[in-house]
Amino acid sequence: MTADEWNALYPVGTRVVAYPGVRPDNPLAVGVRRAKAEGRFVDPRDVDLARSLDTTTRSRAWTLGHGSPVVAVDGYAGGICLTHVYPGGRCPTCRRTFEDCTCGGAR
């Protein structure tokens, strides 16, 4: 989704779930969850790789110089890539929850 497409759909103040680091489907986050579930050692710095923020947008989306569209959210300094931001916690393409998305829009 481009910054212009985002801005046409979601005004500043939209409630979102944002992942400033990696998303839960990232192989690193999956591996950490698996290791933790199996009782293996997990470095404390890695426990919260896929930390989510239940927050609201505080800016319109914009495009960085290298082409990635981002938006600023409350509780985080800087922009978060739109591929890591979900309005109402739902995929912007199919509107399913992130966990149920199979269309690829949440990837």
C-alpha positions as CSV (number, residue, x, y, z in Angstrom):
1,M,0.0,0.0,0.0
2,T,1.4,3.4,-0.9
3,A,1.4,6.4,1.4
4,D,-1.3,8.1,-0.7
5,E,-3.5,5.0,-0.6
6,W,-3.1,4.8,3.2
7,N,-4.0,8.5,3.6
8,A,-7.1,8.1,1.5
9,L,-8.4,5.4,3.7
10,Y,-7.1,6.2,7.2
11,P,-7.1,9.7,8.8
12,V,-4.7,10.8,11.5
13,G,-5.9,9.3,14.8
14,T,-6.9,5.9,13.3
15,R,-6.5,3.1,15.9
16,V,-3.9,0.6,14.7
17,V,-1.8,-2.3,15.9
18,A,1.8,-1.6,15.0
19,Y,5.0,-3.7,15.1
20,P,8.0,-1.4,15.3
21,G,10.5,-4.3,15.1
22,V,9.5,-7.5,13.4
23,R,6.1,-8.9,12.8
24,P,5.0,-12.1,14.5
25,D,5.4,-14.0,11.2
26,N,9.1,-13.1,11.0
27,P,11.3,-16.3,11.1
28,L,13.2,-14.8,14.1
29,A,10.1,-14.2,16.1
30,V,8.7,-17.6,15.2
31,G,12.0,-19.3,16.3
32,V,12.0,-17.4,19.6
33,R,8.4,-18.4,20.4
34,R,9.2,-22.0,19.5
35,A,12.4,-22.1,21.6
36,K,10.5,-20.6,24.5
37,A,7.6,-23.1,24.2
38,E,10.1,-25.9,24.2
39,G,11.7,-24.6,27.4
40,R,15.0,-23.8,25.7
41,F,17.1,-20.8,26.7
42,V,16.0,-17.5,25.1
43,D,18.2,-14.4,25.5
44,P,16.2,-11.8,27.4
45,R,16.9,-9.3,24.7
46,D,15.1,-11.5,22.1
47,V,11.9,-12.3,24.1
48,D,10.0,-9.4,22.8
49,L,11.1,-9.2,19.1
50,A,7.5,-8.9,17.8
51,R,6.4,-6.4,20.3
52,S,3.1,-4.8,19.3
53,L,1.7,-1.4,20.1
54,D,-2.1,-0.9,20.3
55,T,-2.0,2.8,19.4
56,T,-3.2,5.5,17.1
57,T,-1.6,7.3,14.1
58,R,-0.2,10.7,14.8
59,S,0.7,11.7,11.2
60,R,-0.3,11.2,7.6
61,A,1.8,8.5,5.9
62,W,4.8,9.6,3.9
63,T,7.4,7.9,1.6
64,L,11.0,7.6,2.7
65,G,13.8,8.4,0.2
66,H,14.3,4.7,-0.6
67,G,10.6,4.2,-1.3
68,S,9.2,2.6,1.9
69,P,5.9,4.2,3.0
70,V,5.7,4.9,6.8
71,V,3.4,6.5,9.4
72,A,4.1,7.9,12.9
73,V,2.2,6.4,15.8
74,D,1.7,7.5,19.4
75,G,4.2,5.9,21.7
76,Y,7.0,5.4,19.2
77,A,9.6,7.9,17.9
78,G,9.9,7.9,14.1
79,G,7.9,6.2,11.3
80,I,6.8,2.6,11.2
81,C,6.7,0.9,7.8
82,L,3.1,0.4,6.6
83,T,3.7,-3.3,6.2
84,H,4.0,-3.3,10.0
85,V,0.8,-1.3,10.8
86,Y,-2.7,-2.7,10.8
87,P,-5.8,-0.5,11.2
88,G,-7.9,-2.0,13.9
89,G,-5.5,-4.9,14.0
90,R,-6.6,-6.0,10.6
91,C,-4.9,-6.6,7.3
92,P,-5.5,-3.6,5.1
93,T,-6.2,-5.8,2.1
94,C,-8.6,-8.6,3.2
95,R,-9.6,-7.0,6.6
96,R,-8.9,-10.3,8.4
97,T,-7.0,-10.3,11.7
98,F,-3.3,-10.5,11.2
99,E,-3.2,-14.1,12.4
100,D,-6.0,-15.1,9.9
101,C,-4.6,-13.2,6.9
102,T,-3.9,-15.5,3.9
103,C,-4.1,-12.9,1.1
104,G,-0.5,-11.7,1.5
105,G,-1.5,-8.1,2.3
106,A,-0.2,-8.4,5.8
107,R,3.1,-9.7,4.6
